[in-house]
Amino acid sequence: MTQEERDDSLQFNENITFGQLGTFTHNMLAFGLSKKLCSDFLKKQAVIGNLDEEKFKQLTDHIEQMAVE
């Protein structure tokens, strides 16, 4: 596997992780779980999934926005 293919694979996996965490945290909030629980879950899973800082920020912003509504 070339370096470019490895980079593409990592990006692909990161995008999958981002989408799944977005859906999961959204549903957690929709079902009434606390903002803190969702944020703690996101922090742990973002480390495990090797999520970059920008995507992590987008998800934390979404949690904040959903918790206000």
Secondary structure by P-SEA (a helix, b strand, c coil): ccaaaaaaaaaaaaaaaaaaaaaaaaaaaaacccaaaaaaaaaaaaaaacccaaaaaaaaaaaaaaaac
